[in-house]
Amino acid sequence: MSDETLFRIPGPAQARLIPLDIREQTGPSLDVIKSIHRGSDGYVALSSKQGGDWQEIGAFPLNREQLVIPSLLDHLAVDGYFGLNSSFGTSRRKVGTRSVWKPIPDDHPEFGNVTADWPRAEILTEAPVYSEINKQTGLPWPNHRSETLRWLNVCHVDLDCYKVGLSVGDTLGAIINMQDAGQLPPATLFARSGRGVWAFWYLLDPGNPPEGTVRIHNADHDQFTPQRASKRAVAFYAKIQRALADRLGHLGADLGALDGVRFAPVPGTVESTTGTRVEYWLQGAHGHGFAYTLIDLAAALGVEMQATAHPIIEAALSTPATNAALAAAGRKGWEALNGYLLADFRTLINLRGGGFAAGIRHRALFLYAVVLKRNKMNRDEVYQETLKVASRCQKDREGHGIHHREVSEIVRQAFRSRTRGLRNAHLFADLQVTPTEATYLSHIRPDQRKAPPVPAADVVASRRAIILDTVKRLGRVPSTREMAAITSDRGAPGNFTTIARDYQALGLKAVKGAGRPKKATLF
């Protein structure tokens, strides 16, 4: 898209027309990517698949659009992918190790027990070496995570239409029919990626001026600047994403591909599994497409907005509609719960780049295997799915991944486990879910129960002093109910169970029947 091309004035209500220059895609092109990433700063994360493995290419800076490395397009020629939403900054990666001399620690098994008369000895160890630049491409390493997003450029849905027996043409026709019937806001772009279809809705920030530029949070906004990725915006974005997927669920919408850090195929790249070139199509007239604010999309999709709600509560995804076929078959509720847990697991795995961190990877893989088993997968299927995730887990400090024998043992333990329930709060803690990640999950939630209030230490001490004084004065240990009345009268209230705990702490034991009036006799 050339710099001379100017955006057109806003079109109909709930949509503004923006100019898009989409040429024939005979090879990987950055033009469409630049039209999606319309922010004044930030980075575009680029990656590719090589032999089925995810390879990071780098982060393309938005404020230096003139920078195009000649070899960059070669890296994206086959199975090239780009992040749909812009990242705030870059990161670094471990690229090797180097030998360094370090003081021997006191707890070293062989050389640590040195006497005070010895000079402080050193030992040769390996230290990690980090780099901020991918030497193959010359681009900085991306820092593309949910909590580091800068701009929300598009809403998107990945339609695996072939999984529900539909062709690309049937799927596009169904979407057009839904748009004409007012069931779906018109999409901006479509992309054909092999056997599936992507649909995109361009986003605008509601603070954009009608013309000219304005400074908002240290960034220049014109009338077509994308949505700022604030915490509340990301939370609301998650609800919009789920609403779009629910509308398109019958067309094979991938519920595990709704996160804000999702990658899409680069325009013009070759999809290796089918050998076809990825094509992007504009829906609009005269080279213009539609764009929306999140509020506009919410109104079109009937998504409820709560302006005063807490961001995490506001971001909670709506419960998916009950599958009519399963309900008719009389499936039990726990089966539906297992399906929800599996959907949350896959969403979390996608958010974390396909795997888990080194500190929790074994526990997370075990829980994942248990959930797969409870969704009626056989042992071999569970092994294959778990092995796929294990291969993308973070390596430990020594650079070791998870061996396939470890995966076999994890699966064996999962099938031996007799765990009947997986509490959502326990999963939330074991998987170390962040508040941002929680916005994309529907059932793995933190424990919302409030802990009982802890009484002030001076109140407890005062009440127990009254108890000891009362016992000394009466020469006996009253019942807990009688003592509760005494302490309440003296300004240290507590019910009989509280007094019982005080008795236990003080080593006192009430005499059975003490203080109880004697029964009246008939004679």
N, C-alpha and C positions, 0 to 999 in steps of 0.2 A: 504494500500500500504506500503510495508516494506521499511525501510530505505536503504536496500541493492540494491533495484531496481533502475537502472540508466536509464536516458532518452537516447533514441537512437539518432543517428545523424539526421539532417534535411532530410526530404524526398523530394517529388516533389516541384516544385515552388508553392508558395502561400499556402503551408501547410507543417507542420513539424509533425512527428510522435512522440507521447509521450506515455509512458507505462501506462497502466491502469489495475488495479487488481480488477475486478468486479466479486465477487463470487455470488452464489445463495443467494437471499435475503429472508431468512426465518424469519427475524426479523429486527428491526431498526439497521442500520449500519452506522458508521462514515467513513468507508473506501472511499467511493465514494465522500463524502463531503470533505475529506482531499485532494483527487486528484483534486477537483475543486479549493479549496482554497490553492494555491501554493505559496502565498506570505511569506516572511520571518517574518512578524509581522502582527498585526491586530487581528480582532475578527470576529467570525461567529455568527450571530444572530440566535437564536433558538426560536421557538414558537409552539403552538399547538392550536387546536380548541376543546373546551369543551362545548358541548351543543349548538354549533353554535357560541359561543363567542370566540374571539381571546384572547389567554392567552400567555403572554411573559414568556419564560423559563429562558433565560439568554443569555450571550455572551460567546462563547467558545474561549479561547485564542489560536492563531495559534503558538505562540512561546513556548507553553507548551503542545505539542501533546501527551505527555505521561500521561497527566491528564485526566482521564476518571472516572467521578463519577458513582458509581454502579447504582444509581437510575436514572441517566440521561436518559438511554435508555428506562426506564419504562415510562417516561414522553412523549417520542416520539413514543411509541408503536402504538397509534391510532391517526390519523390526526396530525402527527408531520410534522413540516415545518422548513426549514433552509433558511437563506438569501443567494442568489446566489453570491453576491459580498461582499467583506470583508469591515468591518467598521474600522475606525481609532482607536476609543477608546470606552469607556463605559460611562454610565450615572447614574443617580439616580432616584428613584421614591418616591412619597409620600406614606408612609405606615401607617399613623395615625396622631393623634394630641396629644398634651400634654398641661397641664395647666401651665401657667406662669403668674407672676405678672408684669404688665406694668404700667407706669405712665398714669394717666388719661389725655386724650387730652383736650385742652381748649375748643374745640367745642362739647364736650360730652353733650347730651341733658339734663342729670340729674345732673352729678357731675363735669361738666367742669368749671362752673363758681365759682371757689374758690377764696377767697381773698388772697392778698399777705401775710397776717399774718399766713395763714394756712401752715402746712408742705405739701410738694408735695405728694398728695395721689396716691395710686395705685389701680388697679382693676384687678381681675382675668380673664384672657382671654385664648382662645385656640390658640396654635401655631402649625404649621405643623411639622411633624417629617419625615425626609427623610432617605432613606437607599440606599447604593450603591450595596448591595448584595441581591439577591433573596434567602430568607432563606429556601425555599422549595428545591432548587437545589444546593445552595452554589455557584452559578455563578453570576458574576456581571451583572447588568442590561444593555441591549444593547443600543447603541446610533446609530441606523441604520436609517440614513436620507441621502438624496441626497448629501447634502453639507458636510457630514462626512465620505464619502466613502474613503477607502484606496487603494483597488485593484479592478479592473474590471476583473473578472475571466472568465466570459462566456457571449456570446450573447445568447439570448433565445427567443423562441416563444411558447406560450401556445395555442395549437390547440384544440378548442372545436368542434371537427369534428362531434360529434353527433348532433349539432345544424344545420348542413347542410346535414344531412342524410347520413353520411359516418361512416363506422366502423373503428376500429383501424387498421385492416389489409389493408383496402382500402386506408387509409391515409398514412400509411408507404409505400405502393406500389407507390402511387402518388409521394411521396418525392423522392424515389429511381429513378423513371422515370425522374423527374426534374433534379436530379444530373447527371444521365447518358446523358441527353440532354444538359448539360452545363448551365442550367438555375438557378442552385443553388449550392453553394459550399458544399461539403460533410460535414454533421453534425458529431460531435464527439460522442454524446450520444443521445439516445432516452429514454424517460421514459413514462410508461403507468400509468396514474393516473385515475382509474375508467373508465369512458367512453371517456376520452380525451387522448391527446398525447402531450408531451413536446419534443422539439428539442433543442439541445445545441451545440454551437460552442465555443471551448476553445480559449482563447485569450492569446497573448504573447506581452511583451513590446518590441518595436522596438530597444530599447537601450541595449537589452540583448547581452552578448558576445557570440561568437561562441563556446567557451569552457571556463571552469574555472568560476570565479566570478569577478564582478566589483562592486564598490560602487557608487550608483546613489542616490542622495538626501537622504543620510544617511540610505540607505537600500542596502543589498547585493542582486545582481541580478546574477542568473545563466542563462543558455540558455533557460530555461522554466519558468521563473518568469512571472506572469501575468502583464497585462497593469496597469501602475500607474494611479490612478484616479485623474489626474489633471483636471482643469477646461476645458481646451480645449479638453482633452480626453473624459470627460463626455459629452460635447456638441457633439462631433463627434460620440460618442457611441449612442446617441439618434437618429441620422440620420441613422446609420447602423441598429438599431433596427426597425425603421419604414420601411426601405427598405426590410428587411427580412419579416416583417409582410405583406407588400404589395405583395411580391412574393407568400406568402402562404395564402393570403386572401380567396381564393376559398376553402381552407381546414378548414375554421373556425378560423383563427388567431384572438386572442383576442387583439384588439387595445388598450384596457385599461390596459393591463398587460405587458407593454414594459419598465417600469421604471427600473432604476438601483438598486432600493431597493426591488425588487420583491422577494417573498418567493416561494420556490418550495417544493413539498412533499419529506420528508426524505425517502431515499431508504429503503425498507422493512417495512415501516409503513402501517397500515391498513386504507384504505379510508372508513370511516364509512357509507357514503351514499350508496355505492355499496357493501361494505363488502369485497372488493378485496385488495390484497397486492400490493403496488407500486413496480414496477420493473424497473430497469435501464438496458439498453442494449447498448453495445459498438458497434460502426460501424468501423470496421477495421480488421486487420489481426494480428495474433500472439500477442494479448493483447495490441496492440497499436492503438491509435486514432489520429485524426487530430487536429492541433492547428494553429491559424492564428494571425497575427497582424491586427489591425483595418484597416490599409492601404491595406493589402491583401484582406480583406473582401470588402472594398470599391471598389477596382478594379474589384473583381469578381461580384459585384452587380451593377456596373455602377454608384456608388454614386460620385457626383462631390465633389472635394476637393478644398478649397480656403485657401491656407496657410496664406494669409495676412489678412483674414477677422476677424472682431471682434468675440470673442467666442460666444456671444449671437446671432449675426446675422448668424454665421456659424452653430449654433445649431438649427435654425428655421426648423421645420419639413416641408417636402414637402406636398403640398396640395393633399389630397387623390384623386384618379381618380374618375371622375364622374360615378355614377352608370348608366349603359346603360339602365336598365329597367326604372329607374326614368326619365332619359332624354327622352326616347321614349314616356313615358306617359305625357310629357310636364309639369313636375312639375316646380313650380316657384323657383327662386333663393333663396328666403327667407327660403323655406323649407330645402334646402340643408344647408344653414347657420345654421338653428336650429340643424341639425344633427351634424355639426361640433362643435357647442357650447356644445352639450350634450357629445360628445366624449371628449372634453377638460375637462368638469366637471368631468367625470368619471376618467380620467387620474389623475387630481388633487386630487380627493378623494383617489385614490389608493396611490398616493405619500405621502399623509398625514395619512396613516394608516387606512383609511376608514371613517374619520370624519373631523370636523373642530375645530379650537381652540375656547376657551371659549369667547374671545372677539368679534368674528365675526360669531359665529355659527348660530344665529337666522337670520341674514341678508343673510348668505350663503345658509341656508336651503330655505329661501324664493326665492332667485334667482334660486336655483336648481329646486324648484317646478315649477317656471314659465317656465323654459326651458323644463321640462318634459311635462308640459301642451302644450307648443308650438310644441312638437313632437307628439301631438295627443294622449297622454295618457288620459284615463278617470280619474275622481276624485279619485276613489278607488285605481287605479294603482299608481297615483301620491302620495297618502297617504302612501301606503305600501313602495314605494321606498324611500320616504323622511324619514319615520320612521326608516328604516333600517340604513340610514346614521346618523340620530339623535342619535340612540342608541350607536354609536361609537364616538360621538363628545366628546371633552374634557369637564370635569366637571368644575363648577365654583369654586370659593375659598371656598365656604361652602360645597363642595363635592356633589352638586346637578347636576343631569343630566337634560335632556329635557324630560318633561312628555309628554305622548301621547296626552293629551288635548292641549298642546302647538303646537304639530305637526298638529293637526286638525285645529287650528286657523291659522297657517302658510299656510296650503293648501287652506283654505277658502279665505284668503287674496290674494293668488296667482291667484285663479280663478276669483276673483273680479277685479284684476288688469287689467287695459286697456293699459298697456305698450306695444307699438307696436315695439319697438326696444331696444335692450340691447347693448349699445356701448361697444366694446371690452375693451377700455381703462378704462371705468367705472368699468367693471367687474374685470379688473386687479387690480384696486385700492381697491375695496370693498372686494375682496377675499385675499388681501395682498399677492399676488403672488411674490415669491422670484425670483431673476435672474436664479438660478439653476432650479427651477420648470418650469420657462418659456421655458427652452430648450426642454421640453417634450410637449408643447402646440403648436397648429397650428394656432389658431385664437384669443385667449385671450391674447392680447399683450398690452404693455404700449403705451401711447399716444406719437407718434413720431413727432408731430407738434412742431415747435420751437416757443417759445414766442417772441413777437416783442421786439427788443432791447430797453432798457430804456435809454433815453438821460442823459448825465451827468448833475448833478445839476448845475454846474457852467455855462454850456452852456445855460440852460433854464433861469437862473437868468440874464445872460448877455443879452439875446434876449429880455426879458421882460423889462429890464432897458432901452434898446434902444427904445422899444415901448412907454414907458412913456415919454421919452425925446422927441420923435417925435411928440406925441400928444400935449405936452406942447408948442413945437416950432411952430407947424402948427395951433394950436387953434381948432383943430377938430380931429375926429377919422377916419383915412383913411379906405378904404375898405381892406379886408384881403389880396387881391391880390396885392394891392399897397404897403401895409405894408410888405408883403413878399419880394418884390423887394428891399425895403429900408433896411430891416434887413440883407438881403443877401449881399448888397453892403457894409455894415458896419461889415462884418465878422461873423454874427450870422444867418446862413441860416435856413430857415423853409418855408414849402409850406403854401398855404392859409388855409388848415385844421389845421395845427399846430398853425398858428396865431389865428385862431378862438378859439382854446382851451386856448391860452394865453389871449385873450380878455375876455373869460369867467372867468378865474382865477383872472384877474385884475379888473373885474366889468366894462369893457368897452363895448360899443355897437356902431358899425359903423353906420354912417348915410347913409341911402339908397341913392345910386347915388353919394356919396361924392367922389370927385376927378375925376368923369367921365366928359369928355368934353361935352359941350353943342352942341346940334344938329344945324347944319347950316340952316338958313331960306332962302327961295327963294326970299323974298322981303326985 
